Amino acid sequence: MPEFLTLLPPDEARARLLSHLPELVIDSESIDVISSLGRVLAEDILAPHPLPEFQRTTVDGYAVRARDTFGASDSLPAYLTLIGEVPMGDSPAFEITSSQCALIHTGGMLPNGADAVVMLEYTQHAHENEIEIFRAVAEGENLIHIGEDVVQGQLILPRGSVMRPAEVGGLLALGIMFVQVAKRPVVGLISTGDEVIDPSQSPRPGQVRDVNSYTLGALVEKSGGVAKRYGIISDQFEALKEAAAKALSECDLVIITAGSSASTRDMTSDVIRWSGEPGVLVHGINTRPGKPTILGVCNRKAVIGLPGNPVSALVNGYLFVVPVIEKLLGALPKSRATIQARLTVNLSSQAGREDWWPVKLIPSPSGREVRGEGEYQADPIFGKSNLIFTLASADGLLRIDPNATGLSAGEMVEVLLI
C-alpha cells in the first residue's frame, strides 16, 4: 500500500480530512434550555430585554443619594432620615429625596431618587428613624445598572456555542426556555477481527474482548455524537464491505477499528476505496501511538480506520474523531483543556514524529512549589498500546513536538486533559 509509506504529520492529515468534508447545512431541533447542557447552538441568541431590567443593590445597606454622604467619616458622620424598607421582589412605593435613606437588601430594587447604597457595616441607628453614615459613597457604588450584564438586542451566544452551566443559567435569566440546537451526529462503530469477541463472553486462548467500540463510543457521546455499534465483523472482505455500506447509509461518520495496518489480512483501506469517492485520503500518520490510522471520505462522509490496539485507537480518536464530530455539529473552534506541569523523567522521541504520552498528574510536594512554575508534576505512564489501563490510569496526554528528540526531566510541559 503506497499510502502507508508516506506518513503525514497529524495536523496536516486532520486538515486534509476536514477539507474534503462538505460544508453542511446543520440539521437542528428545538429543545428546552434546561436539557441543553453540552449541546451546540444552531442559532444566534439575542437578548430579548436588558439584564438586569432594573437597578439593584449588590449589598445589604441603605439606598441613598450619594451627595448626601459626601464628607461622612467616623469622626463626622452624616445623618439621614429613614423613610422605609425596600420590599424584596417588588418595586418600592416611595422615592428618596434630600437627606433621606431606605433599608435595602442584596438584590433589591433601587428606589427612585437614590443613586448609591451604603453598606450596612458603615452605618448605625442614631434614633428610631435616623441613620448615621460613617463612610461616603460615590454615585453608582454597590449597584448593578440596567443592562450592565447584557443590553437588549445584544448577541449573547453565537451559533456554534456549546451550552455550559453558565449559558443555561444566562438564557433562563432572560426567560428563554427553548433553543435550536444541532442534532447529534450518528457515528457508526465497526470492530473487526476473528479474535475479537463481545465483552460479555469469556475469551478462549487467543481471543480478546471488544474494547474499542465501547471506549470510542464513550468518546463519541462525550463529544456530542450518538454512538451506533454494528458489532464485530470477521476478517472477510465481503462481510466488512457490507457492514461499512450499511453504516454509511445510516450514519454521519463511520469508524472501523483494527484492519488498518499493512498486513495482508487487513482490508479497511480497500473497503474505504470501494465504499465511495474520493476514498482513502491518508494511510499512515507520523505519530506514536497510532501510525497505521486511515482517514477517508466516501461520498461526503468521513470514514476513519483506527488501529486495534486500544490506546492507539483512543488517542487517535481524540486527534481525528472529535474534530469531525465538532464539524458535523457546526461547533465554533475552541481550545482544549490543558494544564502546565513539570516532567518527572526524561522522555526520548524520534525526530520528525509526534509522540503522545499518557501521564499521571501528581500534586507537587508541599512547600516545594516554585512561584510561576505550576503545582503539578507530569509522571509518564509507560506501557504498550494494547494495554488499556495504561490510558485508564492517565489524567492527560503529553505531546512531544516532531521537531524535538525528547524532553528532559524538570522541564515544564503542557498536558492535554482527557
C-alpha positions, 0 to 999 in steps of 0.5 A: 500500500503506497499510502502507508509509506508516506506518513503525514504529520497529524495536523496536516492529515486532520486538515486534509480530512476536514477539507474534503468534508462538505460544508453542511447545512446543520440539521437542528431541533428545538429543545428546552434550555434546561436539557441543553447542557453540552449541546451546540447552538444552531442559532444566534441568541439575542437578548430579548430585554436588558439584564438586569431590567432594573437597578439593584443593590449588590449589598445589604445597606441603605439606598441613598443619594450619594451627595448626601454622604459626601464628607461622612467619616467616623469622626463626622458622620452624616445623618439621614432620615429613614423613610422605609424598607425596600420590599424584596421582589417588588418595586418600592412605593416611595422615592428618596429625596434630600437627606433621606435613606431606605433599608435595602437588601442584596438584590433589591430594587433601587428606589427612585431618587437614590443613586448609591447604597451604603453598606450596612457595616458603615452605618448605625441607628442614631434614633428610631428613624435616623441613620448615621453614615460613617463612610461616603459613597460615590454615585453608582457604588454597590449597584448593578445598572440596567443592562450592565450584564447584557443590553437588549438586542445584544448577541449573547451566544453565537451559533456554534456555542456549546451550552455550559452551566453558565449559558443555561443559567444566562438564557433562563435569566432572560426567560428563554426556555427553548433553543435550536440546537444541532442534532447529534451526529450518528457515528457508526462503530465497526470492530473487526477481527476473528479474535475479537469477541463481545465483552460479555463472553469469556475469551478462549486462548487467543481471543480478546474482548471488544474494547474499542467500540465501547471506549470510542463510543464513550468518546463519541457521546462525550463529544456530542455524537450518538454512538451506533455499534454494528458489532464485530465483523470477521476478517472477510472482505465481503462481510466488512464491505457490507457492514461499512455500506450499511453504516454509511447509509445510516450514519454521519461518520463511520469508524472501523477499528483494527484492519488498518495496518499493512498486513495482508489480512487487513482490508479497511483501506480497500473497503474505504476505496470501494465504499465511495469517492474520493476514498482513502485520503491518508494511510499512515500518520507520523505519530506514536501511538497510532501510525497505521490510522486511515482517514477517508471520505466516501461520498461526503462522509468521513470514514476513519480506520483506527488501529486495534490496539486500544490506546492507539485507537483512543488517542487517535480518536481524540486527534481525528474523531472529535474534530469531525464530530465538532464539524458535523455539529457546526461547533465554533473552534475552541481550545482544549483543556490543558494544564502546565506541569513539570516532567518527572523523567526524561522522555526520548522521541524520534525526530520528525514524529509526534509522540503522545504520552499518557501521564499521571498528574501528581500534586507537587510536594508541599512547600516545594512549589516554585512561584510561576512554575505550576503545582503539578508534576507530569509522571509518564505512564509507560506501557504498550498500546494494547494495554488499556489501563495504561490510558485508564490510569492517565489524567492527560496526554503529553505531546512531544513536538516532531521537531524535538528528540525528547524532553528532559526531566524538570522541564515544564510541559503542557498536558492535554486533559482527557 
